[in-house]
Amino acid sequence: MPSAPSRSNLARPGRSRGHGRARFAGLALAASMVWLGTPCVGQAQALFFTDLESGSNRGGEGDNGAFVTAYGRGFGSSQGSSSVTVGGGEAVSYPIWSDTRITFQLGPAARTGDVVVTTARGASNPLPFTVRSGSIFFVASRGSDTNGGSYARPWATVVHAKNTMTPGDVTYLMDGVSQTSEENAGAAVAIERGGEPGRPLALVAYPGARTTIGSTALEYGVRALTNEGTVVGDWVLAGLVLRGQVSAAEIGGFGSERWRVVGNDISCPVGDGQTGCFAAALASHVAFLGNEVHNVGTQAPAQPSKQYHAVYFTTDTNHVEAGWNHIHDNATCRAIQLHSSPLCIPDCGPADTTGFNQHSISIHDNLIHGDVCDGINLATVDPSRGSVRVFNNLIFDVGRGPSPPDGDANYAGIYVAGSTNNGPDGSGVVEVFNNTLYDCGARAFQPNSVGDEGAFARGPGSPGLIMELVNNLVLALPGEHYLSPSSATTLIRGSNNLWRGAGQAPSNLSLNVEADPLLVDPASLDFHLRPGSPAVDAGTDVELEHDHDGVSRPQGSGYDLGAFELVAPAQGIRRGARRIGGG
């Protein structure tokens, strides 16, 4: 029988310490390669999402309309004879074409319909796109705010563009553009108005450009301000470098809806406080997709507070999709935190109209590693009001400690606290399925272990709220825990999970698989399954169409366990598959 993982063959590579924080050193690139690897032979390309979901096919550079960036995998390292069509009409140019990202310009043939990538392997799954009216502007370091904002006569500043656009407009920021001085309220860019449903305002990096908003000298990079009588929503922020002393981007506000934050580089190296480097409050229908959130708090004078997080969906933020993000090497407490905090409006206590449990949450296909406390913390959720689903995530080296300076926290891969700050307790089922977790909860090895360390954890609150574990794959190091010792195990149910490395599987779960999962090379962060793995076809049907790589599920007679499906070479992505996520 294969041996259990040991500290010699599954050791944490390259550990280093700074301010007492243990971190994976030099593994960000390797981890990115796991997520962005070459698709398996025989798999058609998969489209995950686009930055813009609507735009004009006229105006802009060459009068050929908006540039759109599509993210996925399997497109090929160069275009060759491949193409993108929008509503059946082919795009006119492709300034960027890589295996995981294509930027194309719509052109006059584009029509409202589906974005489809066609290569020698066939056509991808479709993503919807709306061709509509709207102006296209440009900002360049050579420009002037007295210009008209055209490609030939661009504006000079992001602030002028933000203040001049009207609903439906897109502004592209050219290479070298930066806004690092304060506009208002501690922010480099203060957003005080919004677009309209179906006609968002968009700030987007020009293809291949590096553009920066914010700095570590300013509290905020981008900040939405809520003024009386105004609603700030219907915005797209895409392809930008966002920086802040505390928050690189803080969005939301009363009545705020339809934010699309896509493909940004987000960091707050000196960050600390009671918020997140990315924070959304009082917001609804937030799409946080394909962002890299990294090195948050790693240069702070001291270890950040347990109330400071890399990505934070807070007060009454619902209908959230957080997918395909790479959140790594942060000194924050949690990588992704959901916690609805009351704001005492109009008064604290029973009269408060804020801080209710959150719902309609989809957290999927993220790569999360290198954080002090939890990888994903669902503190205040109520799936009875709208599904709460966590799936296809790859999570490792989280819950490593040490304890934050303001007290202990929890140290799990995925944690459901069951907390309630206002209104009724959460109830229903939090669905946690087809995730791969490795080396979670190493805080257990440090002095004064608190018992809240493990791959999964369930707090004691909200007795009608069930954490359901299905089709997950957990690889622990000896001495780590599958479920935190403090977990309320009567509130955890599930089946068809694989457990390896920390002894017997949890007895409160059924149809456990206790065997070496035969991963390709977990010590080098390749968590794909090898042929013959006991995880293959061992899952139950969860109506999930794709894995973390975009490979169609199931490939065999049943669903595979964990985030990755073992590829059957003759099969490909289903045509017409629905888009994962939403809520």
Buried (B, 14 or more C-beta within 10 A) or exposed (E): EEEBBEEEEBEBBEEEEEBEBBBBBEBBEBBBEBBBBBBBEEBBBBBBBBBBBBBBBBBBBEEBBBBBBBBBBBBBEEBEEBBBBBBEBBBBBBBBBBBBBBBBBBBEBBBEBBBBBBBEBEBBBBBEBBBBEBBBBBBBBEBBBEBEBBBEEBBBBBBBBBBBBEBBBBBBBBEEBBBBEBBBEBBBBBBBBBBEEEBBBBBBBBBEBBBBBBBBEBBBBBBBBBEEEEBBBBBBBBBBBBBBBBBBBBBBBBBBBBBBBBBBBBBBBBBBBBBBBBBBBBBBBBBBBBBBBBBBBBBBEEBBBBBBBBBBBBBBBBBBBBBBBBBBBBBBBBBBBBBBBBBEBEEEEEEBBBBBBBBBBBBBBBBBBBBBBBBBBBBBBBBBBBBBBBBBBBBBBBBBBBBBEBEBBBBBBBBBBBBBBBBEBBBBBBBBBBBBBBBBBBBBBBEEBBBBBBBBBBBEBBEBBBBBBBBBBBBBBEBBBBBBBBBBBEBBBBBBBBBBBBBEBBEBBEEBBEBBBBBBEBBEBBBBBBEEBBBBBBBBEBEBBBBBBBBBBBBBEBBBBBBBBBBBEEBBBBEEBEBBBBB
